[in-house]
Amino acid sequence: MSAYWRPFFSFNKYSQISARALRNSLKESERLAAEKRGLTGLRYQKWEGGQGGQQTWIDPPESTGSAAKSA
Amino acid sequence: MAALRTIASSASLSAARRAPLAFANIRRGYAEVAAPAADKLQLSLVLPHQTIFKSTDVTQVNIAASTGDMGILASHVPSVEPLRPGVLEVIESSGQSSKWFVSGGFAIVHPGSILTINAVEAASLDSFSLDAIRQNTAEAQKVIAGSASEEDKIEARIEVEVYEALQHVVTN
């Protein structure tokens, strides 16, 4: 069972995809808490001369419905 | 020369006997991890969000390693095994066996019968919904058969691997 995904993904990405697949297969009652675990969000802000610039989302949370970019 | 040596050694021996016996044997070192009971495995099964077992003495752990299924008992040789999506079974000291489906991770046996299993996601077998699994498999198969990018197809393939392993266990 060689790792066919090696040319495409890092191990981290692979394990996150696997984890997401597991979460999507849970019963409805458990899925709510589990979905939150799959979300990662990142904002960045550039600082110049002691002043912070605009805080921008890398992946605005409203627009991404799927967990495709969760890793 | 040989004679001198024996005199010297007998002198040091008697010196040791005069000193308190406790001092002769104690060496100060670092604090040591409490060893598991004899014939028991000290298991720590951890997920990023939850600790399932924390240095608990168990009898046996069956894991689905990427090289094949294996059972780990006390005094196992130290090894590092990547896990494939599959079932992890823990047989505790009481004889109770509990199973979890693990999405992947690593099982590391340390010297001294200490087993650490790190997984990203794990859930007990009754937390899954067969309908959801079937639906997800069908959707992923569609992606594989369709005209999505190579990356999307490989992603779907990884997911199918998890769903198929799940279907095996949840049906039974």
gemmi code that builds the backbone of each chain (N, CA, C; Angstrom):
import gemmi

chains = {
    "A": [
        ("MET", (0.848, -1.194, 0.000), (0.000, 0.000, 0.000), (0.881, 1.240, 0.000)),
        ("SER", (1.440, 1.563, -1.172), (2.317, 2.735, -1.212), (1.465, 3.995, -1.135)),
        ("ALA", (2.087, 5.097, -0.824), (1.335, 6.334, -0.641), (1.172, 7.036, -1.976)),
        ("TYR", (0.036, 6.781, -2.627), (-0.247, 7.361, -3.943), (-0.430, 8.875, -3.868)),
        ("TRP", (-0.660, 9.377, -2.644), (-0.949, 10.805, -2.516), (0.337, 11.622, -2.345)),
        ("ARG", (1.468, 10.911, -2.211), (2.724, 11.619, -1.922), (3.083, 12.713, -2.927)),
        ("PRO", (2.886, 12.471, -4.233), (3.256, 13.546, -5.180), (2.385, 14.778, -5.046)),
        ("PHE", (1.216, 14.651, -4.382), (0.272, 15.758, -4.383), (0.185, 16.473, -3.044)),
        ("PHE", (0.275, 15.689, -1.939), (0.033, 16.274, -0.630), (1.159, 15.969, 0.331)),
        ("SER", (1.294, 16.869, 1.333), (2.199, 16.572, 2.435), (1.472, 15.632, 3.386)),
        ("PHE", (2.215, 15.019, 4.310), (1.573, 14.100, 5.246), (0.533, 14.819, 6.085)),
        ("ASN", (0.832, 16.069, 6.454), (-0.120, 16.841, 7.257), (-1.452, 16.981, 6.537)),
        ("LYS", (-1.359, 17.346, 5.256), (-2.582, 17.536, 4.464), (-3.337, 16.205, 4.364)),
        ("TYR", (-2.591, 15.132, 4.142), (-3.219, 13.808, 4.026), (-3.970, 13.458, 5.304)),
        ("SER", (-3.348, 13.691, 6.461), (-4.007, 13.309, 7.706), (-5.211, 14.194, 7.982)),
        ("GLN", (-5.166, 15.460, 7.518), (-6.335, 16.323, 7.700), (-7.491, 15.879, 6.802)),
        ("ILE", (-7.155, 15.428, 5.575), (-8.213, 14.946, 4.670), (-8.871, 13.708, 5.264)),
        ("SER", (-8.044, 12.811, 5.790), (-8.546, 11.591, 6.431), (-9.453, 11.924, 7.600)),
        ("ALA", (-9.012, 12.887, 8.419), (-9.780, 13.257, 9.600), (-11.113, 13.862, 9.190)),
        ("ARG", (-11.091, 14.650, 8.124), (-12.320, 15.275, 7.643), (-13.290, 14.214, 7.152)),
        ("ALA", (-12.753, 13.205, 6.463), (-13.624, 12.129, 5.972), (-14.283, 11.418, 7.148)),
        ("LEU", (-13.531, 11.197, 8.217), (-14.102, 10.545, 9.389), (-15.192, 11.397, 9.999)),
        ("ARG", (-14.926, 12.700, 10.130), (-15.909, 13.605, 10.745), (-17.200, 13.643, 9.962)),
        ("ASN", (-17.083, 13.575, 8.626), (-18.276, 13.636, 7.797), (-19.116, 12.375, 7.897)),
        ("SER", (-18.554, 11.319, 8.489), (-19.290, 10.069, 8.569), (-19.907, 9.836, 9.928)),
        ("LEU", (-19.805, 10.836, 10.800), (-20.360, 10.649, 12.130), (-21.870, 10.815, 12.106)),
        ("LYS", (-22.502, 10.369, 13.175), (-23.957, 10.563, 13.306), (-24.234, 12.049, 13.460)),
        ("GLU", (-25.446, 12.446, 13.098), (-25.816, 13.858, 13.145), (-25.541, 14.487, 14.493)),
        ("SER", (-25.848, 13.768, 15.559), (-25.715, 14.342, 16.902), (-24.264, 14.709, 17.210)),
        ("GLU", (-23.321, 13.888, 16.718), (-21.925, 14.149, 17.058), (-21.282, 15.110, 16.086)),
        ("ARG", (-21.931, 15.247, 14.911), (-21.246, 15.937, 13.834), (-21.064, 17.421, 14.117)),
        ("LEU", (-22.005, 17.999, 14.837), (-21.945, 19.438, 15.083), (-20.651, 19.839, 15.787)),
        ("ALA", (-20.372, 19.143, 16.893), (-19.140, 19.464, 17.629), (-17.916, 19.151, 16.781)),
        ("ALA", (-18.017, 18.085, 15.994), (-16.850, 17.646, 15.223), (-16.517, 18.626, 14.112)),
        ("GLU", (-17.552, 19.201, 13.474), (-17.299, 20.106, 12.353), (-16.433, 21.274, 12.768)),
        ("LYS", (-16.671, 21.759, 13.986), (-15.901, 22.927, 14.440), (-14.422, 22.629, 14.477)),
        ("ARG", (-14.096, 21.350, 14.755), (-12.672, 20.986, 14.841), (-11.991, 21.106, 13.488)),
        ("GLY", (-12.758, 21.028, 12.432), (-12.144, 21.020, 11.113), (-11.844, 22.396, 10.576)),
        ("LEU", (-12.338, 23.434, 11.261), (-12.180, 24.777, 10.706), (-10.895, 25.430, 11.186)),
        ("THR", (-10.173, 26.011, 10.255), (-9.040, 26.848, 10.649), (-9.191, 28.157, 9.905)),
        ("GLY", (-8.922, 29.228, 10.600), (-9.009, 30.528, 9.949), (-7.745, 31.297, 10.231)),
        ("LEU", (-7.360, 32.138, 9.283), (-6.125, 32.895, 9.470), (-6.333, 34.321, 8.969)),
        ("ARG", (-5.985, 35.248, 9.832), (-6.027, 36.661, 9.429), (-4.631, 37.228, 9.530)),
        ("TYR", (-4.298, 38.153, 8.651), (-2.983, 38.781, 8.794), (-3.120, 40.293, 8.731)),
        ("GLN", (-2.124, 40.960, 9.249), (-2.153, 42.421, 9.339), (-0.732, 42.917, 9.186)),
        ("LYS", (-0.548, 43.875, 8.289), (0.808, 44.382, 8.060), (1.023, 45.620, 8.914)),
        ("TRP", (2.141, 45.653, 9.610), (2.465, 46.796, 10.466), (3.568, 47.618, 9.840)),
        ("GLU", (3.337, 48.953, 9.824), (4.351, 49.852, 9.276), (4.446, 51.068, 10.166)),
        ("GLY", (5.679, 51.368, 10.622), (5.887, 52.567, 11.436), (5.000, 52.573, 12.666)),
        ("GLY", (4.843, 51.421, 13.302), (4.063, 51.378, 14.529), (2.569, 51.383, 14.306)),
        ("GLN", (2.125, 51.410, 13.068), (0.681, 51.421, 12.783), (0.279, 50.117, 12.102)),
        ("GLY", (-0.773, 49.512, 12.622), (-1.247, 48.288, 12.005), (-2.110, 48.608, 10.809)),
        ("GLY", (-1.950, 47.794, 9.778), (-2.762, 48.013, 8.584), (-4.078, 47.279, 8.680)),
        ("GLN", (-4.674, 47.037, 7.535), (-5.971, 46.358, 7.468), (-5.808, 44.889, 7.834)),
        ("GLN", (-6.703, 44.393, 8.691), (-6.665, 42.957, 8.994), (-7.423, 42.236, 7.894)),
        ("THR", (-6.728, 41.360, 7.203), (-7.385, 40.666, 6.092), (-7.411, 39.156, 6.337)),
        ("TRP", (-8.546, 38.561, 6.030), (-8.681, 37.110, 6.121), (-7.984, 36.473, 4.935)),
        ("ILE", (-7.325, 35.350, 5.195), (-6.755, 34.598, 4.081), (-7.894, 33.928, 3.327)),
        ("ASP", (-8.872, 33.436, 4.085), (-9.979, 32.680, 3.513), (-11.230, 33.124, 4.231)),
        ("PRO", (-11.957, 34.126, 3.727), (-13.077, 34.671, 4.512), (-14.045, 33.572, 4.900)),
        ("PRO", (-14.368, 33.437, 6.168), (-15.160, 32.294, 6.646), (-16.558, 32.222, 6.061)),
        ("GLU", (-17.179, 33.381, 5.711), (-18.554, 33.315, 5.208), (-18.621, 32.650, 3.851)),
        ("SER", (-17.631, 32.959, 3.017), (-17.756, 32.510, 1.634), (-17.396, 31.035, 1.449)),
        ("THR", (-16.557, 30.463, 2.321), (-16.219, 29.045, 2.118), (-17.205, 28.170, 2.862)),
        ("GLY", (-18.034, 27.485, 2.148), (-18.965, 26.550, 2.766), (-18.279, 25.223, 3.029)),
        ("SER", (-17.562, 24.725, 2.035), (-16.961, 23.398, 2.176), (-15.685, 23.498, 2.998)),
        ("ALA", (-15.190, 22.347, 3.410), (-13.961, 22.315, 4.198), (-12.761, 22.091, 3.294)),
        ("ALA", (-12.929, 22.430, 2.024), (-11.879, 22.101, 1.050), (-10.565, 22.756, 1.414)),
        ("LYS", (-10.642, 23.958, 1.987), (-9.394, 24.626, 2.300), (-9.114, 24.563, 3.802)),
        ("SER", (-9.665, 23.561, 4.462), (-9.555, 23.537, 5.914), (-8.149, 23.226, 6.375)),
        ("ALA", (-7.354, 22.574, 5.559), (-6.005, 22.249, 6.027), (-5.117, 23.384, 5.609)),
    ],
    "B": [
        ("MET", (53.075, -6.788, 42.466), (52.042, -5.882, 41.917), (50.676, -6.477, 42.178)),
        ("ALA", (50.563, -7.753, 41.917), (49.276, -8.406, 42.142), (48.946, -8.367, 43.622)),
        ("ALA", (49.937, -8.568, 44.446), (49.718, -8.562, 45.895), (49.220, -7.198, 46.343)),
        ("LEU", (49.862, -6.136, 45.815), (49.455, -4.784, 46.193), (47.989, -4.547, 45.856)),
        ("ARG", (47.629, -5.042, 44.650), (46.263, -4.802, 44.180), (45.251, -5.449, 45.108)),
        ("THR", (45.529, -6.657, 45.559), (44.539, -7.336, 46.403), (44.393, -6.609, 47.722)),
        ("ILE", (45.533, -6.100, 48.249), (45.446, -5.384, 49.532), (44.564, -4.157, 49.348)),
        ("ALA", (44.837, -3.445, 48.240), (44.077, -2.216, 47.995), (42.591, -2.525, 47.862)),
        ("SER", (42.251, -3.586, 47.110), (40.829, -3.861, 46.891), (40.163, -4.299, 48.181)),
        ("SER", (40.876, -5.076, 48.991), (40.234, -5.514, 50.241), (40.047, -4.325, 51.165)),
        ("ALA", (40.972, -3.366, 51.081), (40.831, -2.181, 51.930), (39.595, -1.394, 51.504)),
        ("SER", (39.425, -1.239, 50.181), (38.270, -0.447, 49.722), (36.966, -1.192, 50.029)),
        ("LEU", (37.037, -2.515, 49.962), (35.826, -3.285, 50.255), (35.400, -3.056, 51.700)),
        ("SER", (36.404, -3.124, 52.608), (36.033, -2.956, 54.011), (35.556, -1.536, 54.243)),
        ("ALA", (36.132, -0.585, 53.494), (35.686, 0.807, 53.635), (34.221, 0.900, 53.230)),
        ("ALA", (33.882, 0.214, 52.151), (32.487, 0.259, 51.708), (31.591, -0.366, 52.761)),
        ("ARG", (32.069, -1.428, 53.360), (31.226, -2.071, 54.365), (30.996, -1.169, 55.561)),
        ("ARG", (32.019, -0.356, 55.877), (31.858, 0.521, 57.031), (30.823, 1.603, 56.718)),
        ("ALA", (30.824, 2.102, 55.468), (29.892, 3.173, 55.112), (28.478, 2.630, 55.127)),
        ("PRO", (27.480, 3.502, 55.374), (26.090, 3.029, 55.381), (25.762, 2.373, 54.037)),
        ("LEU", (25.094, 1.240, 54.084), (24.802, 0.484, 52.864), (24.005, 1.312, 51.851)),
        ("ALA", (23.126, 2.158, 52.347), (22.272, 2.929, 51.444), (23.113, 3.779, 50.504)),
        ("PHE", (24.157, 4.429, 51.057), (24.946, 5.336, 50.226), (25.680, 4.590, 49.126)),
        ("ALA", (26.053, 3.341, 49.401), (26.816, 2.597, 48.406), (25.995, 2.394, 47.137)),
        ("ASN", (24.654, 2.331, 47.248), (23.854, 1.961, 46.070), (23.119, 3.117, 45.402)),
        ("ILE", (22.919, 4.239, 46.141), (22.073, 5.292, 45.549), (22.873, 6.144, 44.580)),
        ("ARG", (22.296, 6.365, 43.384), (22.851, 7.331, 42.441), (21.758, 8.335, 42.157)),
        ("ARG", (22.060, 9.594, 42.284), (21.022, 10.579, 41.990), (20.843, 10.680, 40.482)),
        ("GLY", (19.608, 10.749, 40.053), (19.346, 10.853, 38.615), (18.120, 11.712, 38.417)),
        ("TYR", (17.583, 11.683, 37.201), (16.381, 12.436, 36.912), (15.165, 11.661, 37.400)),
        ("ALA", (14.077, 12.361, 37.588), (12.841, 11.689, 37.993), (12.472, 10.697, 36.904)),
        ("GLU", (12.029, 9.540, 37.280), (11.725, 8.517, 36.279), (10.230, 8.345, 36.144)),
        ("VAL", (9.845, 7.966, 34.941), (8.431, 7.672, 34.689), (8.077, 6.401, 35.449)),
        ("ALA", (6.933, 6.394, 36.077), (6.493, 5.189, 36.777), (6.318, 4.078, 35.750)),
        ("ALA", (6.958, 2.950, 36.003), (6.883, 1.864, 35.031), (5.521, 1.185, 35.123)),
        ("PRO", (5.060, 0.600, 34.020), (3.776, -0.107, 34.093), (3.922, -1.368, 34.930)),
        ("ALA", (2.810, -1.893, 35.410), (2.846, -3.137, 36.177), (3.359, -4.249, 35.265)),
        ("ALA", (3.860, -5.311, 35.854), (4.421, -6.403, 35.070), (3.369, -6.968, 34.133)),
        ("ASP", (3.769, -7.286, 32.885), (2.854, -7.829, 31.880), (1.762, -6.865, 31.475)),
        ("LYS", (1.936, -5.585, 31.738), (0.941, -4.611, 31.294), (1.619, -3.574, 30.424)),
        ("LEU", (0.800, -3.008, 29.559), (1.271, -1.987, 28.634), (0.749, -0.653, 29.155)),
        ("GLN", (1.604, 0.350, 29.180), (1.131, 1.659, 29.646), (0.716, 2.472, 28.429)),
        ("LEU", (-0.581, 2.627, 28.248), (-1.107, 3.212, 27.016), (-1.490, 4.663, 27.201)),
        ("SER", (-1.071, 5.497, 26.240), (-1.573, 6.869, 26.174), (-2.140, 7.055, 24.786)),
        ("LEU", (-3.449, 7.200, 24.706), (-4.096, 7.383, 23.410), (-4.630, 8.796, 23.382)),
        ("VAL", (-4.029, 9.638, 22.536), (-4.388, 11.052, 22.561), (-4.765, 11.558, 21.184)),
        ("LEU", (-5.774, 12.441, 21.187), (-6.159, 13.187, 20.004), (-5.870, 14.649, 20.305)),
        ("PRO", (-5.820, 15.505, 19.282), (-5.518, 16.914, 19.572), (-6.527, 17.543, 20.528)),
        ("HIS", (-7.793, 17.071, 20.474), (-8.809, 17.732, 21.264), (-9.241, 16.906, 22.477)),
        ("GLN", (-8.714, 15.711, 22.610), (-9.219, 14.838, 23.662), (-8.174, 13.799, 24.052)),
        ("THR", (-8.111, 13.454, 25.350), (-7.239, 12.363, 25.780), (-8.116, 11.177, 26.105)),
        ("ILE", (-7.949, 10.092, 25.360), (-8.792, 8.937, 25.611), (-8.198, 8.053, 26.714)),
        ("PHE", (-6.893, 7.804, 26.623), (-6.205, 7.062, 27.679), (-4.976, 7.849, 28.095)),
        ("LYS", (-4.739, 7.948, 29.402), (-3.593, 8.728, 29.853), (-2.757, 7.851, 30.766)),
        ("SER", (-1.698, 7.259, 30.199), (-0.785, 6.402, 30.967), (-1.546, 5.348, 31.763)),
        ("THR", (-2.470, 4.684, 31.054), (-3.279, 3.661, 31.712), (-2.686, 2.293, 31.422)),
        ("ASP", (-2.654, 1.439, 32.432), (-2.155, 0.076, 32.218), (-3.227, -0.743, 31.520)),
        ("VAL", (-2.876, -1.291, 30.357), (-3.817, -2.158, 29.639), (-3.091, -3.449, 29.293)),
        ("THR", (-3.863, -4.426, 28.837), (-3.270, -5.724, 28.544), (-2.780, -5.807, 27.101)),
        ("GLN", (-3.623, -5.367, 26.170), (-3.262, -5.526, 24.764), (-3.902, -4.434, 23.939)),
        ("VAL", (-3.200, -4.020, 22.881), (-3.773, -3.033, 21.968), (-3.609, -3.566, 20.554)),
        ("ASN", (-4.706, -3.628, 19.814), (-4.632, -4.058, 18.416), (-4.730, -2.831, 17.541)),
        ("ILE", (-3.754, -2.659, 16.660), (-3.756, -1.471, 15.813), (-3.755, -1.866, 14.342)),
        ("ALA", (-4.194, -0.932, 13.507), (-4.158, -1.156, 12.063), (-2.991, -0.344, 11.532)),
        ("ALA", (-1.811, -0.967, 11.524), (-0.635, -0.256, 11.035), (-0.637, -0.288, 9.509)),
        ("SER", (0.101, 0.623, 8.905), (0.099, 0.664, 7.443), (0.767, -0.566, 6.859)),
        ("THR", (1.578, -1.235, 7.655), (2.226, -2.452, 7.167), (1.393, -3.685, 7.462)),
        ("GLY", (0.248, -3.500, 8.121), (-0.601, -4.646, 8.446), (-1.144, -4.525, 9.853)),
        ("ASP", (-2.136, -5.362, 10.170), (-2.712, -5.319, 11.512), (-1.730, -5.927, 12.499)),
        ("MET", (-1.624, -5.339, 13.664), (-0.751, -5.925, 14.668), (-1.312, -5.764, 16.068)),
        ("GLY", (-0.922, -6.687, 16.947), (-1.331, -6.629, 18.338), (-0.098, -6.341, 19.168)),
        ("ILE", (-0.241, -5.432, 20.117), (0.901, -5.036, 20.928), (0.654, -5.462, 22.369)),
        ("LEU", (1.589, -6.236, 22.907), (1.507, -6.683, 24.297), (2.642, -6.051, 25.072)),
        ("ALA", (2.718, -6.361, 26.370), (3.822, -5.844, 27.179), (5.144, -6.353, 26.608)),
        ("SER", (6.201, -5.632, 26.872), (7.559, -5.980, 26.427), (7.668, -6.058, 24.920)),
        ("HIS", (6.873, -5.287, 24.207), (6.996, -5.257, 22.753), (8.282, -4.525, 22.394)),
        ("VAL", (8.889, -4.901, 21.274), (10.105, -4.230, 20.853), (9.755, -2.778, 20.510)),
        ("PRO", (10.617, -1.826, 20.864), (10.290, -0.425, 20.527), (10.141, -0.256, 19.031)),
        ("SER", (9.065, 0.404, 18.609), (8.859, 0.615, 17.183), (7.959, 1.806, 16.957)),
        ("VAL", (8.019, 2.313, 15.731), (7.167, 3.425, 15.321), (6.348, 2.926, 14.147)),
        ("GLU", (5.032, 2.973, 14.275), (4.171, 2.469, 13.210), (3.186, 3.540, 12.783)),
        ("PRO", (3.190, 3.905, 11.491), (2.115, 4.794, 11.041), (0.824, 3.975, 10.974)),
        ("LEU", (-0.297, 4.621, 11.308), (-1.567, 3.912, 11.299), (-2.331, 4.237, 10.040)),
        ("ARG", (-3.023, 3.264, 9.486), (-3.913, 3.562, 8.368), (-5.310, 3.746, 8.953)),
        ("PRO", (-6.227, 4.363, 8.184), (-7.575, 4.544, 8.751), (-8.143, 3.167, 9.068)),
        ("GLY", (-8.458, 2.926, 10.333), (-8.912, 1.598, 10.708), (-9.246, 1.543, 12.176)),
        ("VAL", (-9.488, 0.315, 12.620), (-9.970, 0.116, 13.984), (-8.816, -0.089, 14.950)),
        ("LEU", (-8.968, 0.517, 16.109), (-8.002, 0.365, 17.180), (-8.744, -0.287, 18.337)),
        ("GLU", (-8.247, -1.400, 18.829), (-8.939, -2.087, 19.909), (-8.064, -2.106, 21.142)),
        ("VAL", (-8.644, -1.750, 22.270), (-7.888, -1.744, 23.520), (-8.499, -2.768, 24.456)),
        ("ILE", (-7.684, -3.728, 24.898), (-8.166, -4.726, 25.850), (-7.575, -4.365, 27.202)),
        ("GLU", (-8.452, -3.922, 28.108), (-7.953, -3.408, 29.384), (-7.670, -4.528, 30.366)),
        ("SER", (-7.120, -4.169, 31.513), (-6.751, -5.159, 32.530), (-7.954, -5.972, 32.964)),
        ("SER", (-9.140, -5.330, 32.940), (-10.335, -6.032, 33.392), (-10.823, -7.026, 32.352)),
        ("GLY", (-10.226, -7.015, 31.151), (-10.693, -7.905, 30.100), (-11.651, -7.223, 29.152)),
        ("GLN", (-12.121, -6.029, 29.521), (-13.033, -5.257, 28.668), (-12.312, -4.810, 27.407)),
        ("SER", (-13.019, -4.957, 26.286), (-12.403, -4.520, 25.036), (-13.203, -3.376, 24.471)),
        ("SER", (-12.528, -2.281, 24.107), (-13.244, -1.165, 23.486), (-12.574, -0.835, 22.166)),
        ("LYS", (-13.405, -0.426, 21.195), (-12.879, -0.183, 19.861), (-13.124, 1.257, 19.438)),
        ("TRP", (-12.166, 1.805, 18.724), (-12.311, 3.120, 18.124), (-11.913, 3.031, 16.662)),
        ("PHE", (-12.560, 3.863, 15.851), (-12.100, 3.976, 14.479), (-11.214, 5.207, 14.422)),
        ("VAL", (-9.990, 5.002, 13.915), (-8.986, 6.058, 13.931), (-8.736, 6.519, 12.501)),
        ("SER", (-8.614, 7.832, 12.289), (-8.436, 8.309, 10.922), (-6.998, 8.162, 10.447)),
        ("GLY", (-6.084, 7.959, 11.384), (-4.686, 7.850, 10.997), (-3.853, 8.414, 12.119)),
        ("GLY", (-2.554, 8.239, 12.046), (-1.696, 8.750, 13.107), (-0.507, 7.834, 13.278)),
        ("PHE", (0.025, 7.819, 14.493), (1.202, 7.001, 14.764), (1.064, 6.249, 16.069)),
        ("ALA", (1.601, 5.036, 16.089), (1.684, 4.264, 17.323), (3.160, 4.067, 17.608)),
        ("ILE", (3.589, 4.506, 18.782), (5.005, 4.425, 19.112), (5.169, 3.610, 20.381)),
        ("VAL", (5.947, 2.512, 20.273), (6.227, 1.711, 21.458), (7.584, 2.151, 21.977)),
        ("HIS", (7.596, 2.591, 23.233), (8.854, 3.002, 23.853), (9.420, 1.844, 24.659)),
        ("PRO", (10.731, 1.882, 24.968), (11.272, 0.825, 25.822), (10.557, 0.827, 27.163)),
        ("GLY", (10.314, -0.342, 27.713), (9.646, -0.405, 29.005), (8.141, -0.506, 28.884)),
        ("SER", (7.653, -1.075, 27.785), (6.209, -1.328, 27.618), (5.364, -0.073, 27.699)),
        ("ILE", (5.834, 1.003, 27.094), (5.033, 2.231, 27.073), (4.598, 2.470, 25.643)),
        ("LEU", (3.300, 2.607, 25.441), (2.760, 2.773, 24.089), (2.053, 4.109, 23.995)),
        ("THR", (2.459, 4.892, 23.003), (1.821, 6.192, 22.782), (1.173, 6.169, 21.416)),
        ("ILE", (-0.124, 6.451, 21.373), (-0.802, 6.497, 20.075), (-1.330, 7.901, 19.873)),
        ("ASN", (-0.886, 8.516, 18.790), (-1.371, 9.849, 18.446), (-2.243, 9.734, 17.213)),
        ("ALA", (-3.429, 10.262, 17.296), (-4.308, 10.218, 16.137), (-4.960, 11.580, 15.985)),
        ("VAL", (-5.386, 11.892, 14.765), (-6.012, 13.190, 14.545), (-7.480, 13.131, 14.954)),
        ("GLU", (-8.163, 12.060, 14.508), (-9.568, 11.900, 14.841), (-9.820, 10.449, 15.193)),
        ("ALA", (-10.615, 10.225, 16.198), (-11.010, 8.857, 16.518), (-12.388, 8.933, 17.145)),
        ("ALA", (-13.207, 7.929, 16.860), (-14.536, 7.891, 17.457), (-14.902, 6.430, 17.672)),
        ("SER", (-15.711, 6.166, 18.690), (-16.128, 4.781, 18.936), (-17.055, 4.343, 17.805)),
        ("LEU", (-17.108, 3.043, 17.581), (-17.762, 2.510, 16.387), (-19.252, 2.833, 16.308)),
        ("ASP", (-19.895, 3.092, 17.463), (-21.319, 3.377, 17.383), (-21.618, 4.850, 17.148)),
        ("SER", (-20.585, 5.667, 16.881), (-20.843, 7.076, 16.606), (-21.037, 7.353, 15.129)),
        ("PHE", (-20.989, 6.277, 14.306), (-21.033, 6.513, 12.874), (-22.401, 6.207, 12.304)),
        ("SER", (-22.704, 6.865, 11.195), (-23.977, 6.651, 10.538), (-23.719, 6.000, 9.189)),
        ("LEU", (-24.256, 4.805, 9.007), (-24.016, 4.046, 7.775), (-24.521, 4.794, 6.550)),
        ("ASP", (-25.652, 5.487, 6.719), (-26.207, 6.256, 5.593), (-25.229, 7.330, 5.146)),
        ("ALA", (-24.681, 8.044, 6.131), (-23.739, 9.112, 5.799), (-22.533, 8.525, 5.072)),
        ("ILE", (-22.071, 7.369, 5.548), (-20.894, 6.756, 4.928), (-21.189, 6.394, 3.477)),
        ("ARG", (-22.358, 5.787, 3.238), (-22.697, 5.361, 1.866), (-22.810, 6.565, 0.943)),
        ("GLN", (-23.463, 7.606, 1.472), (-23.645, 8.806, 0.662), (-22.291, 9.426, 0.318)),
        ("ASN", (-21.436, 9.519, 1.332), (-20.126, 10.113, 1.100), (-19.314, 9.306, 0.097)),
        ("THR", (-19.406, 7.974, 0.215), (-18.662, 7.130, -0.729), (-19.130, 7.394, -2.149)),
        ("ALA", (-20.451, 7.467, -2.317), (-20.990, 7.691, -3.670), (-20.502, 9.019, -4.228)),
        ("GLU", (-20.529, 10.049, -3.402), (-20.085, 11.362, -3.872), (-18.614, 11.346, -4.239)),
        ("ALA", (-17.816, 10.700, -3.405), (-16.377, 10.657, -3.682), (-16.101, 9.856, -4.953)),
        ("GLN", (-16.857, 8.764, -5.151), (-16.660, 7.973, -6.370), (-16.966, 8.798, -7.603)),
        ("LYS", (-17.991, 9.678, -7.466), (-18.364, 10.522, -8.600), (-17.220, 11.458, -8.954)),
        ("VAL", (-16.574, 11.999, -7.921), (-15.454, 12.912, -8.165), (-14.321, 12.172, -8.860)),
        ("ILE", (-14.074, 10.949, -8.415), (-12.972, 10.189, -9.004), (-13.250, 9.897, -10.470)),
        ("ALA", (-14.514, 9.565, -10.754), (-14.853, 9.187, -12.132), (-14.996, 10.411, -13.026)),
        ("GLY", (-15.219, 11.571, -12.405), (-15.503, 12.765, -13.202), (-14.256, 13.423, -13.766)),
        ("SER", (-14.378, 14.713, -14.036), (-13.292, 15.411, -14.718), (-12.674, 16.479, -13.826)),
        ("ALA", (-12.610, 16.207, -12.537), (-12.010, 17.192, -11.631), (-10.491, 17.170, -11.793)),
        ("SER", (-9.824, 18.098, -11.119), (-8.356, 18.162, -11.216), (-7.749, 16.932, -10.543)),
        ("GLU", (-6.501, 16.666, -10.874), (-5.813, 15.487, -10.311), (-5.813, 15.528, -8.791)),
        ("GLU", (-5.603, 16.729, -8.243), (-5.569, 16.870, -6.782), (-6.895, 16.505, -6.155)),
        ("ASP", (-7.990, 16.993, -6.766), (-9.314, 16.687, -6.228), (-9.580, 15.195, -6.265)),
        ("LYS", (-9.108, 14.555, -7.344), (-9.349, 13.124, -7.471), (-8.576, 12.355, -6.406)),
        ("ILE", (-7.355, 12.768, -6.159), (-6.556, 12.071, -5.142), (-7.171, 12.307, -3.768)),
        ("GLU", (-7.684, 13.516, -3.562), (-8.351, 13.812, -2.295), (-9.538, 12.875, -2.117)),
        ("ALA", (-10.317, 12.725, -3.182), (-11.471, 11.833, -3.115), (-11.025, 10.400, -2.859)),
        ("ARG", (-9.891, 10.033, -3.436), (-9.394, 8.664, -3.240), (-9.019, 8.416, -1.789)),
        ("ILE", (-8.419, 9.419, -1.173), (-8.064, 9.285, 0.247), (-9.340, 9.111, 1.061)),
        ("GLU", (-10.361, 9.918, 0.717), (-11.618, 9.825, 1.467), (-12.274, 8.473, 1.274)),
        ("VAL", (-12.233, 7.953, 0.036), (-12.841, 6.642, -0.217), (-12.168, 5.573, 0.634)),
        ("GLU", (-10.858, 5.709, 0.807), (-10.139, 4.738, 1.638), (-10.715, 4.726, 3.051)),
        ("VAL", (-10.967, 5.916, 3.582), (-11.524, 5.999, 4.936), (-12.935, 5.424, 4.952)),
        ("TYR", (-13.750, 5.803, 3.953), (-15.146, 5.352, 3.945), (-15.233, 3.839, 3.810)),
        ("GLU", (-14.381, 3.279, 2.965), (-14.440, 1.818, 2.781), (-14.030, 1.098, 4.053)),
        ("ALA", (-12.979, 1.596, 4.697), (-12.575, 0.977, 5.967), (-13.695, 1.083, 6.987)),
        ("LEU", (-14.399, 2.212, 6.973), (-15.513, 2.412, 7.897), (-16.640, 1.436, 7.600)),
        ("GLN", (-16.932, 1.306, 6.291), (-18.072, 0.468, 5.917), (-17.866, -0.971, 6.362)),
        ("HIS", (-16.615, -1.408, 6.277), (-16.263, -2.741, 6.754), (-16.663, -2.946, 8.198)),
        ("VAL", (-16.360, -1.945, 9.013), (-16.505, -2.131, 10.449), (-17.901, -1.783, 10.931)),
        ("VAL", (-18.470, -0.723, 10.386), (-19.760, -0.280, 10.906), (-20.855, -1.242, 10.485)),
        ("THR", (-20.718, -1.900, 9.362), (-21.725, -2.886, 8.944), (-21.732, -4.057, 9.911)),
        ("ASN", (-20.518, -4.475, 10.271), (-20.425, -5.611, 11.169), (-20.814, -5.194, 12.560)),
    ],
}
model = gemmi.Model(1)
for chain_id, residues in chains.items():
    chain = gemmi.Chain(chain_id)
    for i, (resn, *xyz) in enumerate(residues, 1):
        res = gemmi.Residue()
        res.name, res.seqid = resn, gemmi.SeqId(i, " ")
        for name, pos in zip(("N", "CA", "C"), xyz):
            atom = gemmi.Atom()
            atom.name, atom.element = name, gemmi.Element(name[0])
            atom.pos, atom.b_iso = gemmi.Position(*pos), 0.0
            res.add_atom(atom)
        chain.add_residue(res)
    model.add_chain(chain)
structure = gemmi.Structure()
structure.add_model(model)
structure.setup_entities()
